[in-house]
Amino acid sequence: MAVSTMLQQAAELMAIGMATVFVFLTVLVIIIQLMSLSIRRFFPTKKTTATTVEVVESDTISPRVVAVITAAIHQHRQQQN
């Protein structure tokens, strides 16, 4: 078998394979889109009201929090020695 014939067959096989994959993926995307459309049509989402959360920013840290953190650091350092 000649090399040119083998290369031609390889190119044909590659083209058929790539076309098959392209068609399969295209059909898959179309099917997924149709399923999504049908689910949205038969099971619509309920509209929820937006809730707001107030965030209070504080520049100061309470002395109790500072004391707890300091005690935890001190205890951790004592356990490491």
N, CA, C and O of each residue as an XYZ file, in Angstrom:
324
protein
N       0.854     -1.171      0.000
C       0.000      0.000      0.000
C       0.903      1.238      0.000
O       1.877      1.302      0.750
N       0.579      2.197     -0.828
C       1.402      3.388     -0.958
C       1.136      4.340      0.192
O       0.060      4.341      0.791
N       2.143      5.152      0.485
C       2.045      6.095      1.591
C       0.968      7.140      1.310
O       0.246      7.541      2.223
N       0.856      7.574      0.093
C      -0.158      8.585     -0.231
C      -1.573      8.047     -0.028
O      -2.459      8.779      0.413
N      -1.782      6.791     -0.343
C      -3.089      6.175     -0.137
C      -3.405      6.077      1.349
O      -4.532      6.340      1.770
N      -2.405      5.698      2.143
C      -2.598      5.596      3.588
C      -2.886      6.963      4.201
O      -3.735      7.080      5.085
N      -2.180      8.002      3.736
C      -2.426      9.350      4.245
C      -3.821      9.828      3.866
O      -4.486     10.503      4.652
N      -4.259      9.481      2.673
C      -5.600      9.872      2.247
C      -6.654      9.177      3.099
O      -7.631      9.813      3.494
N      -6.489      7.909      3.389
C      -7.429      7.181      4.227
C      -7.420      7.738      5.657
O      -8.469      7.840      6.292
N      -6.246      8.091      6.154
C      -6.145      8.663      7.501
C      -6.867     10.010      7.564
O      -7.545     10.302      8.549
N      -6.729     10.818      6.535
C      -7.404     12.112      6.501
C      -8.918     11.933      6.425
O      -9.666     12.661      7.078
N      -9.366     10.970      5.634
C     -10.806     10.701      5.551
C     -11.354     10.223      6.891
O     -12.418     10.670      7.321
N     -10.644      9.330      7.542
C     -11.067      8.817      8.838
C     -11.098      9.936      9.878
O     -12.014     10.010     10.696
N     -10.090     10.801      9.835
C     -10.049     11.929     10.761
C     -11.230     12.880     10.510
O     -11.858     13.343     11.462
N     -11.530     13.169      9.258
C     -12.643     14.061      8.925
C     -13.973     13.452      9.355
O     -14.830     14.157      9.888
N     -14.155     12.165      9.132
C     -15.393     11.503      9.543
C     -15.524     11.534     11.065
O     -16.604     11.805     11.589
N     -14.443     11.262     11.766
C     -14.469     11.275     13.227
C     -14.775     12.651     13.784
O     -15.588     12.784     14.698
N     -14.135     13.672     13.246
C     -14.373     15.037     13.723
C     -15.794     15.489     13.409
O     -16.424     16.165     14.222
N     -16.298     15.124     12.248
C     -17.672     15.487     11.889
C     -18.667     14.787     12.807
O     -19.665     15.381     13.216
N     -18.398     13.530     13.129
C     -19.284     12.779     14.025
C     -19.323     13.430     15.401
O     -20.397     13.605     15.976
N     -18.164     13.786     15.928
C     -18.107     14.430     17.242
C     -18.813     15.784     17.201
O     -19.542     16.127     18.132
N     -18.609     16.547     16.147
C     -19.251     17.852     16.027
C     -20.769     17.717     15.997
O     -21.478     18.458     16.678
N     -21.259     16.777     15.215
C     -22.713     16.567     15.126
C     -23.260     16.110     16.476
O     -24.299     16.598     16.919
N     -22.573     15.180     17.130
C     -23.019     14.691     18.425
C     -23.083     15.820     19.448
O     -24.078     15.945     20.161
N     -22.050     16.635     19.531
C     -22.047     17.735     20.504
C     -23.118     18.774     20.178
O     -23.732     19.330     21.089
N     -23.346     19.040     18.907
C     -24.390     19.981     18.512
C     -25.769     19.471     18.930
O     -26.580     20.219     19.475
N     -26.020     18.200     18.669
C     -27.296     17.601     19.057
C     -27.437     17.611     20.578
O     -28.525     17.864     21.095
N     -26.361     17.341     21.289
C     -26.391     17.350     22.748
C     -26.734     18.734     23.292
O     -27.538     18.850     24.217
N     -26.143     19.771     22.735
C     -26.444     21.137     23.171
C     -27.897     21.479     22.891
O     -28.559     22.084     23.733
N     -28.399     21.108     21.739
C     -29.800     21.386     21.394
C     -30.742     20.662     22.352
O     -31.725     21.243     22.813
N     -30.449     19.401     22.653
C     -31.299     18.642     23.578
C     -31.286     19.258     24.970
O     -32.330     19.358     25.614
N     -30.115     19.671     25.437
C     -30.029     20.295     26.767
C     -30.798     21.606     26.798
O     -31.468     21.903     27.788
N     -30.713     22.396     25.731
C     -31.466     23.649     25.670
C     -32.973     23.384     25.695
O     -33.716     24.083     26.384
N     -33.418     22.389     24.955
C     -34.843     22.056     24.944
C     -35.315     21.566     26.314
O     -36.408     21.920     26.756
N     -34.500     20.760     26.981
C     -34.862     20.294     28.323
C     -34.948     21.462     29.293
O     -35.864     21.526     30.113
N     -34.002     22.380     29.200
C     -34.013     23.548     30.072
C     -35.250     24.402     29.827
O     -35.873     24.891     30.770
N     -35.598     24.576     28.572
C     -36.784     25.354     28.219
C     -38.054     24.685     28.751
O     -38.930     25.357     29.295
N     -38.151     23.373     28.595
C     -39.352     22.684     29.068
C     -39.449     22.702     30.594
O     -40.547     22.821     31.139
N     -38.327     22.587     31.282
C     -38.363     22.632     32.747
C     -38.782     24.016     33.220
O     -39.584     24.142     34.145
N     -38.239     25.060     32.584
C     -38.636     26.423     32.967
C     -40.108     26.691     32.672
O     -40.752     27.456     33.391
N     -40.642     26.081     31.639
C     -42.041     26.299     31.290
C     -42.972     25.586     32.271
O     -43.957     26.171     32.721
N     -42.672     24.333     32.605
C     -43.569     23.555     33.457
C     -43.322     23.757     34.957
O     -44.219     23.515     35.766
N     -42.143     24.187     35.326
C     -41.812     24.426     36.735
C     -41.195     25.814     36.881
O     -39.984     25.932     37.068
N     -42.004     26.856     36.800
C     -41.440     28.207     36.908
C     -40.920     28.465     38.319
O     -41.414     27.904     39.296
N     -39.920     29.319     38.397
C     -39.347     29.644     39.707
C     -40.244     30.657     40.394
O     -40.847     31.519     39.754
N     -40.316     30.536     41.692
C     -41.110     31.472     42.468
C     -40.279     32.726     42.693
O     -39.092     32.665     43.011
N     -40.932     33.852     42.521
C     -40.227     35.112     42.723
C     -40.147     35.386     44.212
O     -41.151     35.354     44.924
N     -38.951     35.652     44.662
C     -38.744     35.934     46.076
C     -38.452     37.414     46.251
O     -37.917     38.077     45.361
N     -38.813     37.903     47.402
C     -38.529     39.301     47.683
C     -37.095     39.421     48.163
O     -36.586     38.567     48.889
N     -36.477     40.467     47.753
C     -35.096     40.693     48.136
C     -35.036     41.175     49.578
O     -35.785     42.061     49.989
N     -34.149     40.585     50.315
C     -33.969     40.999     51.699
C     -32.661     41.755     51.821
O     -31.662     41.418     51.186
N     -32.691     42.759     52.629
C     -31.482     43.545     52.842
C     -30.948     43.258     54.229
O     -31.700     43.066     55.185
N     -29.653     43.235     54.310
C     -28.992     42.996     55.579
C     -28.141     44.211     55.893
O     -27.323     44.645     55.082
N     -28.343     44.740     57.061
C     -27.545     45.879     57.466
C     -26.265     45.378     58.113
O     -26.282     44.522     58.997
N     -25.171     45.930     57.653
C     -23.879     45.574     58.215
C     -23.386     46.766     59.016
O     -23.245     47.877     58.504
N     -23.135     46.506     60.260
C     -22.647     47.573     61.129
C     -21.141     47.436     61.212
O     -20.613     46.435     61.696
N     -20.463     48.458     60.732
C     -19.011     48.440     60.773
C     -18.548     49.220     61.983
O     -19.020     50.321     62.265
N     -17.631     48.629     62.674
C     -17.119     49.267     63.875
C     -15.608     49.334     63.770
O     -14.954     48.352     63.417
N     -15.067     50.484     64.076
C     -13.622     50.657     64.032
C     -12.964     50.211     65.328
O     -11.748     50.031     65.375
N     -13.746     50.034     66.366
C     -13.167     49.658     67.649
C     -13.453     48.196     67.941
O     -14.494     47.663     67.558
N     -12.523     47.562     68.619
C     -12.684     46.176     69.047
C     -12.939     46.210     70.546
O     -12.268     46.929     71.286
N     -13.898     45.439     70.975
C     -14.246     45.481     72.388
C     -13.090     44.937     73.231
O     -12.380     44.030     72.797
N     -12.905     45.471     74.400
C     -11.817     45.023     75.276
C     -11.944     43.549     75.646
O     -10.933     42.884     75.876
N     -13.160     43.033     75.708
C     -13.353     41.627     76.041
C     -12.781     40.731     74.944
O     -12.153     39.714     75.237
N     -12.996     41.105     73.687
C     -12.464     40.333     72.571
C     -10.940     40.365     72.592
O     -10.292     39.346     72.351
N     -10.371     41.526     72.877
C      -8.912     41.647     72.952
C      -8.371     40.757     74.057
O      -7.347     40.099     73.871
N      -9.040     40.724     75.204
C      -8.590     39.899     76.321
C      -8.665     38.415     75.974
O      -7.764     37.654     76.325
N      -9.722     37.998     75.292
C      -9.868     36.589     74.920
C      -8.791     36.187     73.929
O      -8.207     35.110     74.055
N      -8.524     37.019     72.962
C      -7.493     36.714     71.966
C      -6.121     36.649     72.624
O      -5.330     35.755     72.323
N      -5.836     37.582     73.513
C      -4.556     37.599     74.213
C      -4.387     36.341     75.059
O      -3.307     35.750     75.078
N      -5.428     35.933     75.750
C      -5.346     34.723     76.567
C      -5.135     33.489     75.701
O      -4.380     32.591     76.074
N      -5.791     33.437     74.554
C      -5.636     32.294     73.664
C      -4.213     32.216     73.114
O      -3.636     31.132     73.031
N      -3.657     33.343     72.745
C      -2.278     33.368     72.243
C      -1.313     32.944     73.340
O      -0.398     32.160     73.087
N      -1.503     33.446     74.542
C      -0.642     33.099     75.665
C      -0.717     31.588     75.949
O       0.311     30.945     76.160
N      -1.913     31.035     75.953
C      -2.082     29.608     76.209
C      -1.428     28.781     75.100
O      -0.805     27.757     75.383
N      -1.560     29.206     73.858
C      -0.958     28.486     72.732
C       0.564     28.486     72.850
O       1.205     27.462     72.616
N       1.135     29.618     73.208
C       2.598     29.701     73.354
C       3.083     28.849     74.514
O       4.170     28.276     74.443
N       2.305     28.756     75.574
C       2.706     27.933     76.715
C       2.691     26.455     76.324
O       3.545     25.698     76.787
N       1.754     26.028     75.494
C       1.670     24.628     75.086
C       2.774     24.256     74.113
O       3.154     23.088     74.038
N       3.297     25.218     73.368
C       4.348     24.959     72.401
C       5.691     24.728     73.087
O       6.539     24.031     72.528
N       5.915     25.281     74.268
C       7.211     25.141     74.970
C       7.311     23.840     75.676
O       8.326     23.560     76.313
